[in-house]
């Protein structure tokens, strides 16, 4: 029992690592979780520090042993199966999460969440709060990220500041979730346009199936954000089906709601910057994970979800 406690000593919101693995075998060896890569000349073992890891994404050509899965579960690590590059191979394929099967999680957050969720007006109020937090996070992140400023992303540019100010004003006047979704889509298009102009990318169209670098990096980075969001919700014990924005019947919808808090601030600009510099997927992934850590993205997700869950019946 002591070993299990030690593996969970680091809070999920403070853990540093997300792994995306492909063409390897994940196994348990000598009380550690390792992944094995096989080459023509030699086989190499690499250690995974599971107590400091939130999510492991298993891409193409991977396998995992039962013993490794048992250790990952005991450390509270989420495991996801996905397509190549951390995104689905086909449009119909969705990432699947294997969550540690333990009910010894706090009950206050799911009970607080459900106390407002069945009231449509309260659900809309939480959706609005999330969108305001999303806009504030973009402003804060772009303002203090010197590397982003060096890439011509300035939060005080008239184009971007007016877009965000208009959006935050429109959030309050939305009368239903559909209104919020329309205004969110408009803001995202404006951010795409600004990012393409800042990086001299040229004409850009968001297409999840496109093979160009910017679209591929957006897909890849978004799935890393989904991993953080899924980990947040699992730790707090809130099921993915109780969304406030993305629809009551969509699978994993609350994961998308929570991931949206950080996607535009971090994934969107760096997808264009890394595409301009023709980075590899591995280099892009390292950049995004570094920025998630630098701007405390996981902390921010936990903070926002806990605040809304604990407000409960408050007006």
C-alpha positions as CSV (number, residue, x, y, z in Angstrom):
1,X,0.0,0.0,0.0
2,X,2.9,2.3,0.7
3,X,4.2,1.8,-2.9
4,X,0.8,3.0,-4.3
5,X,0.8,6.1,-2.1
6,X,4.4,6.9,-3.2
7,X,3.4,6.7,-6.9
8,X,0.7,9.3,-6.3
9,X,2.8,11.6,-4.2
10,X,3.0,14.2,-7.0
11,X,-0.3,16.0,-7.6
12,X,-1.6,15.6,-11.2
13,X,-1.7,19.4,-11.6
14,X,2.1,19.5,-10.9
15,X,3.2,16.6,-13.0
16,X,5.6,17.4,-15.8
17,X,5.3,14.7,-18.4
18,X,3.1,13.6,-21.3
19,X,4.4,10.8,-23.5
20,X,3.5,10.0,-27.1
21,X,4.9,6.7,-28.1
22,X,5.0,4.8,-31.4
23,X,6.7,1.7,-32.8
24,X,7.6,0.4,-29.4
25,X,6.5,-2.0,-26.6
26,X,5.6,-0.7,-23.1
27,X,6.3,-3.2,-20.3
28,X,7.1,-3.5,-16.6
29,X,10.6,-4.6,-15.7
30,X,12.2,-4.6,-12.2
31,X,9.4,-2.5,-10.7
32,X,9.6,0.2,-13.4
33,X,7.6,0.9,-16.5
34,X,9.8,1.0,-19.7
35,X,9.3,1.2,-23.4
36,X,11.4,-1.0,-25.7
37,X,12.4,0.2,-29.2
38,X,13.7,-2.5,-31.5
39,X,16.3,-1.8,-34.3
40,X,18.3,-3.9,-36.6
41,X,21.4,-3.8,-34.5
42,X,20.1,-3.5,-30.9
43,X,17.1,-3.1,-28.6
44,X,16.9,-0.1,-26.3
45,X,15.0,0.3,-23.1
46,X,13.8,3.7,-21.9
47,X,12.4,4.5,-18.5
48,X,9.0,6.3,-18.0
49,X,8.9,8.2,-14.6
50,X,5.2,7.3,-14.0
51,X,4.8,9.2,-10.7
52,X,5.5,12.4,-12.6
53,X,3.4,11.6,-15.7
54,X,-0.2,12.5,-16.4
55,X,-0.9,11.0,-19.8
56,X,0.6,8.4,-22.2
57,X,-0.6,8.3,-25.8
58,X,0.0,5.1,-27.7
59,X,0.3,5.6,-31.4
60,X,0.9,3.3,-34.3
61,X,2.9,0.1,-33.8
62,X,2.6,0.0,-30.0
63,X,1.7,-2.6,-27.5
64,X,1.5,-2.6,-23.7
65,X,1.6,-5.4,-21.2
66,X,-0.9,-6.1,-18.5
67,X,1.8,-5.6,-15.8
68,X,2.7,-2.2,-17.2
69,X,-1.0,-1.2,-17.3
70,X,-1.4,-2.3,-13.7
71,X,1.5,0.0,-12.6
72,X,0.3,2.9,-14.7
73,X,-3.1,2.6,-13.1
74,X,-1.6,2.5,-9.6
75,X,0.2,5.8,-10.4
76,X,-3.0,7.4,-11.7
77,X,-1.7,7.7,-15.3
78,X,-4.2,8.0,-18.1
79,X,-3.4,5.8,-21.2
80,X,-4.8,6.7,-24.6
81,X,-4.8,4.8,-27.9
82,X,-4.6,7.0,-30.9
83,X,-3.5,7.2,-34.5
84,X,-0.2,8.4,-35.9
85,X,1.2,11.7,-34.6
86,X,-1.2,11.6,-31.6
87,X,-4.2,12.2,-33.9
88,X,-6.7,9.7,-35.5
89,X,-5.7,8.0,-38.7
90,X,-9.3,8.2,-40.0
91,X,-12.0,10.8,-39.4
92,X,-14.3,8.2,-37.8
93,X,-11.6,7.1,-35.3
94,X,-11.7,8.7,-31.9
95,X,-9.0,8.6,-29.2
96,X,-9.9,6.1,-26.5
97,X,-8.9,6.7,-22.8
98,X,-8.2,3.9,-20.4
99,X,-8.7,5.4,-16.9
100,X,-7.4,3.8,-13.7
101,X,-10.3,1.9,-12.3
102,X,-10.6,3.4,-8.8
103,X,-13.6,5.0,-7.1
104,X,-11.4,6.5,-4.3
105,X,-11.7,9.9,-5.7
106,X,-13.3,13.1,-4.3
107,X,-17.1,13.2,-4.5
108,X,-17.5,16.9,-3.9
109,X,-16.6,17.9,-7.5
110,X,-19.0,15.6,-9.3
111,X,-21.8,16.3,-6.9
112,X,-21.2,20.1,-7.2
113,X,-21.1,19.8,-11.0
114,X,-24.4,17.8,-11.1
115,X,-26.0,20.3,-8.8
116,X,-26.1,22.9,-11.6
117,X,-25.8,20.7,-14.7
118,X,-29.5,19.8,-15.1
119,X,-30.5,23.5,-15.1
120,X,-30.0,24.9,-18.6
121,X,-29.5,28.5,-17.5
122,X,-26.9,27.5,-14.9
123,X,-25.1,25.3,-17.5
124,X,-25.1,28.3,-19.9
125,X,-23.6,30.5,-17.1
126,X,-20.7,28.1,-16.6
127,X,-20.1,27.9,-20.3
128,X,-19.9,31.7,-20.4
129,X,-17.5,31.7,-17.5
130,X,-15.3,29.2,-19.3
131,X,-15.2,31.4,-22.4
132,X,-14.3,34.4,-20.4
133,X,-11.5,32.5,-18.8
134,X,-10.4,31.3,-22.2
135,X,-10.1,34.8,-23.5
136,X,-8.3,36.0,-20.3
137,X,-5.8,33.1,-20.6
138,X,-5.0,34.1,-24.2
139,X,-4.3,37.7,-23.1
140,X,-2.1,36.6,-20.2
141,X,-0.2,34.0,-22.1
142,X,0.5,36.1,-25.2
143,X,1.4,39.1,-23.0
144,X,4.2,37.3,-21.1
145,X,5.5,34.9,-23.7
146,X,8.6,36.6,-25.1
147,X,9.2,33.9,-27.7
148,X,5.8,34.4,-29.0
149,X,6.3,38.2,-29.3
150,X,9.5,37.5,-31.2
151,X,7.3,35.6,-33.7
152,X,5.1,38.7,-34.2
153,X,2.3,37.7,-31.9
154,X,1.3,40.8,-29.9
155,X,-1.9,40.9,-27.8
156,X,-2.1,44.7,-28.1
157,X,-2.3,44.6,-31.9
158,X,-5.6,46.3,-32.9
159,X,-6.8,43.3,-34.9
160,X,-6.4,40.8,-32.1
161,X,-7.3,43.1,-29.1
162,X,-10.5,44.2,-30.8
163,X,-11.4,40.6,-31.7
164,X,-11.0,39.5,-28.1
165,X,-12.8,42.5,-26.6
166,X,-15.7,42.0,-29.0
167,X,-15.9,38.4,-28.1
168,X,-15.9,39.0,-24.3
169,X,-18.7,41.5,-24.8
170,X,-20.7,39.1,-26.9
171,X,-20.3,36.3,-24.4
172,X,-22.5,38.1,-22.0
173,X,-25.3,38.7,-24.5
174,X,-25.5,35.1,-25.6
175,X,-28.9,33.6,-24.8
176,X,-28.1,30.0,-25.6
177,X,-25.2,27.7,-26.1
178,X,-25.7,27.8,-29.9
179,X,-24.9,31.6,-29.8
180,X,-21.7,31.0,-27.9
181,X,-20.6,28.3,-30.4
182,X,-21.1,30.7,-33.3
183,X,-19.2,33.5,-31.7
184,X,-16.4,31.1,-30.6
185,X,-16.1,29.9,-34.2
186,X,-15.8,33.5,-35.4
187,X,-13.1,34.3,-32.8
188,X,-11.1,31.1,-33.8
189,X,-11.2,32.1,-37.5
190,X,-9.9,35.5,-36.6
191,X,-7.1,34.0,-34.6
192,X,-6.2,31.7,-37.5
193,X,-6.1,34.7,-39.8
194,X,-3.9,36.6,-37.5
195,X,-1.5,33.7,-36.9
196,X,-1.2,33.0,-40.6
197,X,-0.4,36.7,-41.2
198,X,2.1,36.9,-38.4
199,X,4.0,33.9,-39.7
200,X,3.6,34.8,-43.4
201,X,1.9,31.5,-43.9
202,X,-0.4,32.7,-46.7
203,X,-4.0,31.7,-47.1
204,X,-5.0,29.2,-44.5
205,X,-8.1,27.0,-44.2
206,X,-8.7,24.8,-41.2
207,X,-9.1,21.2,-42.4
208,X,-8.7,18.3,-40.1
209,X,-7.9,16.0,-43.0
210,X,-5.3,18.3,-44.6
211,X,-1.7,17.1,-44.9
212,X,-0.1,20.6,-44.6
213,X,2.1,21.2,-41.5
214,X,-0.1,23.8,-39.8
215,X,-3.3,21.7,-39.9
216,X,-1.3,18.6,-38.8
217,X,0.3,20.4,-35.9
218,X,-3.1,21.8,-34.8
219,X,-4.5,18.3,-34.8
220,X,-1.5,17.0,-32.9
221,X,-1.4,19.8,-30.3
222,X,-5.2,19.7,-29.7
223,X,-4.9,16.0,-28.8
224,X,-2.2,16.7,-26.3
225,X,-4.6,19.3,-24.8
226,X,-7.3,16.7,-24.7
227,X,-5.0,14.4,-22.7
228,X,-4.6,17.1,-20.1
229,X,-8.3,17.8,-20.0
230,X,-9.2,14.1,-19.6
231,X,-6.6,13.8,-16.8
232,X,-8.1,16.8,-15.0
233,X,-11.6,15.4,-15.2
234,X,-10.6,11.9,-14.1
235,X,-8.7,13.2,-11.1
236,X,-11.7,15.3,-10.0
237,X,-14.1,12.4,-10.7
238,X,-16.3,14.3,-13.2
239,X,-17.6,12.1,-16.2
240,X,-16.9,13.3,-19.7
241,X,-20.6,13.3,-20.6
242,X,-21.6,16.4,-18.6
243,X,-20.5,19.1,-21.0
244,X,-21.6,22.7,-20.9
245,X,-20.7,23.7,-24.5
246,X,-20.1,20.8,-26.9
247,X,-23.5,19.0,-26.7
248,X,-25.1,16.6,-24.2
249,X,-24.9,13.5,-26.5
250,X,-21.4,13.9,-27.9
251,X,-18.8,11.4,-26.5
252,X,-16.1,13.0,-24.4
253,X,-17.7,16.4,-24.9
254,X,-16.6,17.9,-21.5
255,X,-13.0,17.0,-22.5
256,X,-13.3,19.3,-25.5
257,X,-14.8,22.0,-23.3
258,X,-11.9,21.9,-20.9
259,X,-9.2,21.6,-23.6
260,X,-10.7,24.8,-25.2
261,X,-9.5,26.8,-22.2
262,X,-5.9,26.5,-23.4
263,X,-5.9,25.5,-27.1
264,X,-6.1,29.0,-28.6
265,X,-3.6,30.5,-26.3
266,X,-0.8,27.8,-26.8
267,X,-1.5,25.3,-29.5
268,X,-2.8,27.7,-32.2
269,X,0.1,30.1,-32.4
270,X,2.8,27.5,-32.0
271,X,1.3,25.3,-34.7
272,X,1.8,28.1,-37.2
273,X,5.3,29.1,-35.9
274,X,6.5,25.5,-36.0
275,X,5.0,25.0,-39.4
276,X,6.9,28.1,-40.7
277,X,10.1,26.7,-39.3
278,X,9.3,23.2,-40.8
279,X,9.8,21.4,-37.5
280,X,9.3,17.7,-37.2
281,X,6.3,16.3,-35.2
282,X,8.6,15.4,-32.3
283,X,10.1,19.0,-32.2
284,X,6.6,20.5,-32.3
285,X,5.4,18.2,-29.5
286,X,8.4,19.1,-27.3
287,X,7.6,22.8,-27.9
288,X,3.9,22.5,-27.0
289,X,4.7,20.4,-23.9
290,X,7.2,23.0,-22.8
291,X,4.7,25.8,-23.3
292,X,2.0,23.8,-21.4
293,X,4.5,23.6,-18.5
294,X,5.7,27.2,-18.8
295,X,2.2,28.7,-18.8
296,X,0.8,26.2,-16.2
297,X,-1.9,24.9,-18.5
298,X,-2.8,21.9,-16.3
299,X,-3.0,24.1,-13.2
300,X,-5.3,26.4,-15.0
301,X,-7.6,23.6,-16.1
302,X,-7.9,22.2,-12.5
303,X,-8.5,25.7,-11.2
304,X,-11.3,26.5,-13.6
305,X,-13.1,23.1,-13.2
306,X,-12.9,23.2,-9.4
307,X,-14.2,26.7,-9.2
308,X,-17.3,25.9,-11.3
309,X,-17.9,22.6,-9.6
310,X,-17.8,24.1,-6.1
311,X,-20.0,27.1,-6.9
312,X,-22.9,24.6,-6.9
313,X,-26.2,26.3,-6.3
314,X,-24.7,29.8,-5.9
315,X,-26.5,32.4,-8.0
